[in-house]
């Protein structure tokens, strides 16, 4: 029983506490219970949709948020999360439309601007993605890190190496603060592995992927700043680092480990020595 008693508001408060601790699955359970007790508790429905999205349950999140917006059509935050749910399943045009609606109501809303940058990136519009992301790099907090990282990836595709390097370095410096607040979680180390891989520093990337592995639970989905990953992604990062470093035996062993977990993994087959990349 929650601390405040057997009622929807108490379960909602317990859900917020779990979410703040990074325990998304527990938070989802509490928000679900709150909605069972009060189906019209819109704040719980919003948080439930956010949890579903962060657990990779994009279709469930979309349905939760659509139902919420039917009751509360002017809930901008829910519309933004719904747009990200569309983006996660590659419904880029739908996501772009929703982000545009949010910006019509609240110009320069950071998460919507960032969302449009993601839309542009997924449609190979690298210049647009970089320009939108760069609008958010001057502040502090989650959006500047995410914006710097996305801008760097767009610069990478445009082969703007100096810009890419500068943005990756700035993102890495922000990541220091994120890791300091959650040193026992895998997200910061996985993201640092991604950053150093783009930098071409495969030794540091491999070290961070290995640290992330020690903190990553099997069969659990993680989400950090709209970057979704699981144990197989962490292992794949290690394998590609080893391949870039010329350690084919190490890359093969990682591929075999992946195949033991997921026998039909294209990434596992590629690292182990055959098959298509995927």
PyMOL commands that set and color helices and strands:
alter all, ss='L'
color gray80, all
select helices_A, chain A and resi 8-20+24-37+42-54+58-71+76-88+92-105+110-122+126-134+142-157+161-181+187-199+202-215+231-244+248-261+266-272
alter helices_A, ss='H'
color red, helices_A
select strands_A, chain A and resi 222-224+227-229
alter strands_A, ss='S'
color yellow, strands_A
deselect
rebuild
show_as cartoon
